[in-house]
């Protein structure tokens, strides 16, 4: 295995690790979201206080399309 092949293998491995890290962070944020624990999420909030509670969690925005790589994954 020469240096170029090794470099390419390391880049591929790092891309996989970065994608797994992104997915893990995104999953943790979605699991911790207060909106996840609402009994009927399709119903709008009944009060302003309930609206504030539902949106109080950290919201992670997806990157714009110009910053996404293949298959819609972040670069």
C-alpha positions as CSV (number, residue, x, y, z in Angstrom):
1,X,0.0,0.0,0.0
2,X,1.6,3.3,-1.1
3,X,1.1,6.7,0.5
4,X,-1.7,7.8,-1.8
5,X,-3.8,4.7,-1.1
6,X,-3.3,5.1,2.6
7,X,-4.3,8.8,2.4
8,X,-7.5,7.9,0.6
9,X,-8.3,5.1,3.1
10,X,-7.8,7.5,6.0
11,X,-10.0,10.2,4.3
12,X,-12.8,7.6,3.8
13,X,-12.5,6.5,7.3
14,X,-12.7,10.0,8.6
15,X,-15.7,10.8,6.5
16,X,-17.5,7.8,8.0
17,X,-16.6,8.8,11.5
18,X,-17.7,12.4,10.9
19,X,-21.1,11.2,9.5
20,X,-21.6,8.9,12.5
21,X,-20.8,11.8,14.9
22,X,-23.3,14.1,13.1
23,X,-26.0,11.4,13.3
24,X,-25.3,10.8,17.0
25,X,-25.5,14.5,17.8
26,X,-28.7,14.9,15.8
27,X,-30.3,11.9,17.4
28,X,-29.4,13.1,20.9
29,X,-31.0,16.5,20.2
30,X,-34.2,15.0,18.8
31,X,-34.5,12.6,21.7
32,X,-34.1,15.5,24.2
33,X,-36.6,17.7,22.5
34,X,-39.7,18.5,24.6
35,X,-41.9,18.3,21.6
36,X,-41.1,14.6,21.4
37,X,-43.0,13.9,24.7
38,X,-46.3,15.6,23.7
39,X,-49.1,13.0,23.6
40,X,-50.6,14.3,20.3
41,X,-47.9,16.2,18.5
42,X,-50.2,17.0,15.5
43,X,-52.4,19.2,17.7
44,X,-51.3,22.9,18.0
45,X,-50.4,24.2,21.4
46,X,-53.4,25.2,23.5
47,X,-51.7,28.1,25.3
48,X,-48.8,30.4,24.7
49,X,-47.0,28.8,27.6
50,X,-47.3,25.4,26.0
51,X,-45.9,26.8,22.7
52,X,-42.9,28.2,24.6
53,X,-42.3,24.9,26.3
54,X,-42.5,22.9,23.0
55,X,-40.0,25.2,21.4
56,X,-37.7,25.6,24.4
57,X,-35.3,22.8,23.4
58,X,-32.2,23.3,21.3
59,X,-33.1,23.3,17.6
60,X,-30.4,22.2,15.2
61,X,-31.0,23.4,11.7
62,X,-30.1,21.4,8.7
63,X,-27.4,23.0,6.5
64,X,-28.6,24.6,3.3
65,X,-28.4,22.5,0.1
66,X,-25.3,24.3,-1.1
67,X,-23.4,23.0,2.0
68,X,-24.6,19.4,1.7
69,X,-22.5,16.6,0.2
70,X,-23.7,13.5,-1.5
71,X,-27.0,12.1,-0.5
72,X,-27.9,15.2,1.4
73,X,-25.4,14.6,4.2
74,X,-23.4,17.6,5.6
75,X,-19.8,17.9,4.3
